[in-house]
Amino acid sequence: MSAASDAREKLIADNISALRIPGLVAIRPPADVRYADVKLNFTNRTVVKETWLEVKMNHTDNLGNVRVFWDGKKWGTSTRDGMTPLKQFMVDLLNKGKGKQQADKFLNDLAAFVSPKTKKLNKNNIKVPTVKGGLAEAGAISREEMAKFIQRRGGQYFINVPNVDLGELVIKHYNSGKAAPVSYLQAADDFYLLGDLDQLNLKKIHTDIPVVTGTGNFKMRIGMRTEYYELQPEIKILKMGHSAYSLLSASKKNPFEGLK
């Protein structure tokens, strides 16, 4: 996490607290990828409601943060924290969906690139891990091999599927793919609802708060790290639309005003 995004999350939490709405508490806990960025607690008499808010610096920030791997037979993902909607979407897309042809070509091209002179390898002869420990497995593509392969092919992207309902995918990811449900998104200077979850019932107060929507290209790329590499999605809704609400700017309406 960058210092700038860390500061933005703290600023948003402080802006909510500065409203001094009775019963509303905004907390920016220590960063944990299993959760969103700002925790919201609202106590109304004896009723306690809890939800989360995701904060993005820009509209072009990535809205998905999970990983996949190739085990030599099929694409998989870590299920330590459960099989989330985004994880399921990715493995289905790569194994049997619209991304399978591109994924197979990527793997076979990679296998051919690392083949010894005496034998041409295919996708079933290699493994493509997405954690450092996986590099020690037999048949695993090393970081050095992956870096050279990317350089030769001229890019890190290996999946590009058009006309995907990214809005629906993002909503499912945040509503049920995190350790705690996420109801709201602040992207740049715009505030949105993440579907119908709306655990603080802000839509009843401000009926024109927009819901995250958008169709576009679902992409996946190889992210190079210092000692390993990762296979990750790139979910960017480039035309998310304008919102009259914001937790960042005083020139827009605050979505929490009127909460009681």
N, C-alpha and C positions, 0 to 999 in steps of 0.2 A: 504494500500500500504506500502511495506517495504521501509526502508531507502535506501537499495541497489538498488531496482528497480527505485526509485525516482532519485537517483544519475545517474543511467544508462541513463534514459530518458534525463536528462539535459546534459549529456556528448554527446549523439548523436546529440542533437540540437546544441550544441557548435561546434561539429566537422563539421556539415554542414555549419554553419556560418563562420567557419575558412577558408573555401574554397574561400571566398570572390568572389563568382560568382555574377556579376552584376544583380541586380533585384531579387535575391533569398534570402528570409528571412525565417529562421527556428525559431519557437517559441515553448517553452515548457510551455503551460498555466497551471493554477491551475488544479489539478486532477479533472476529472468529468467522471464518468463511461459512460455517453452518448456519449462521444467523444473518439477518439484515443489519442495517447500520445504527438505527435509532429505535430504542424500545419506548413504547408509549403505554402508560398506565392511566386509566381514568376511573375514579371512584365517584359514584353518584349514589349518595345515601349508603345503602348496604350492597349495592351492585358494583363489582370491580370488573372492568374490562381491560384486556391486555392485547396489544397488537404491535406490529413493527412497521417501520418506514425505511425504504431503500433510498439512498442518496447517490445520484450520479452527477459528476461535474458537468457533463455535456450530453447532448442528445445522441452523440456518436459513440458514447461509451458502450462497452460490451455488456449485454444484459444476461449473460449466462456464464457460469464459472464451474464447469465440470470437465472430466477427462475421460478418454477412452483408450483402449489398447487392443493390439492384435496378438492373439496367443498362438498363431500358426494354423488355426482352424476357423476361428470366428472372432468377431469384434466383441469386446466386453467392456465393463466399467466396474469400478469399485462399488460394492453393495454394502459396505461396512455401515453406512448410515441409511440403508434402504435403497430400493430402486425407485428413484424419483421420476416424475413425468418427462423431464428433459433428458435424463439418462436413457430411459426407455425409448424415447423418440430417436435419439442418436444411434443406439445399437440396432434398432429396427431399420433405420434409414440406410445404415452401412451394410447390414447383413442381407436384407431382402427388399429394401425400399428403393426410392428414386436415386439414392446415392451409391448403390451397390456397384454399378458399372464404373463409376469414377474411382471408388475405393479399390476395386480389383485392379484397375490399371495402375494406380499409385503403388500398390503392394508389389505387383509383378515388375514394374519398372524399377522399384527399389531393390527387389531380389536380383534382377539382372545386373544392376549396378555393382552389387557386392559379390557377384558370382566369381569363383576362381576360374582360371582359364580352362581347367579340365572338365568343368560341369556348369551348365546353366541352371540356376536356381529359379524357383517360382514362389508364389506367396506362401505355400505350405511348408517351405523350407526355412522361413524366417519368423522372428517374433519382433514386435514393435511395442516395447513397454512405454509407460508414461510416468514411471517413478524411477528414482535412482537405483533402488534395489533390483529392479527388473533387468538392468543392464548386465547383471552377472549370469543370467540364464543362458543356457545353450541356444545358439541361433539368434540371440538378440542383436539387433542393429546397434552398434556403438554410437556414442555422441559424435565422434569424429566422422564416421561413415555417413551419418545423417546430415551433418553440416556440409560435407562435400557433395552429397546428393542434391541438397537444396540449392547449392551454388550452381551445380550443373544444369538443373532444370529451370533455374531462374525465378524461384518463388517458393514461399512457404505454404501456400494454399493447396489443398488437395481435394476439397469438396466445395462445389458451388451449385446449389439446387435452387432454381427460381420459384417464385410464386408460392412461397410458404407463408401461412398465417402466423407471423412472428408474434403478433399481439396475443393471440390465444396461447401460444407456447410460453411466452414470458409470464402471463398471468398464472398458468398452471404451475410453472416453476416456482414462483414466489408464494402462491397460495398454499401449495402442498409439498413443495420440494425442499423447503428449508426446515430447520429443526423446530421453528415456530412460525405460524402463518404470518404473511406480510400483506398488509392491506393497501399500502400507499407508496407512491413513487414521487420523489422530487428530482427532476432531471433538468439541469441548468436552472433557469428561472421559471420553470413550469411545474405545477403540482397535478398529479393524476391519481385516479382510483385504479387499483389492480383488480379489475373485474367487479363482481357483486359482493365480495366478502365484506368490505366496509364495516369493520367491527366497532367503530365509534359512531356509525350512522351519520356520517357527514353529508351524505347525499340527501338526507331528509331536511338538512338545514340549507344546503346550497345545491339546488337541483341541477345546476349547470356545470358541476365539476366533471371534466371529461374522463373517460375510461381509456386506458392504454389500448391503442389499436394500431394495426399496420401490417401490410403484406410486403414481403421482399425476399431477398436471396439469403438462404441459410448456408453459411460457409463454415469450413473447418480448416484449421491450419496447424503447422508445426511450430511450437514456441520453443526457441532455444534458450536454455538456462546455462548457468556456469558449468555444471557438472553433468547435466542430463538434458532431456528434451521432453516436451509435453504435446499431446494431441488434443486440441481443444476447439470448442465451437466459437464462432464469432457471430453474435446475434445483435445486429444494429438496426433499429427502426429509424430510418432516415427521415421519414415524414410522419412524426408522431402527432403533429397538430399543436395548435396554440391552446394554452390554458389561461384563463383570467385569474387563476389562483397561484399563489407562491408562498413559500416559507422563507424566501431569500430576499425578495425585493419589497420595499414599502410602497411601491407604485402599483402593486397588484393586491387583490383581496386575499386575506388570510383565511384558509379553509377551516381553521379551528375557531374562528370567531362565531359566537352564538352557541357553542357547545355547552350543554348543561344537563 
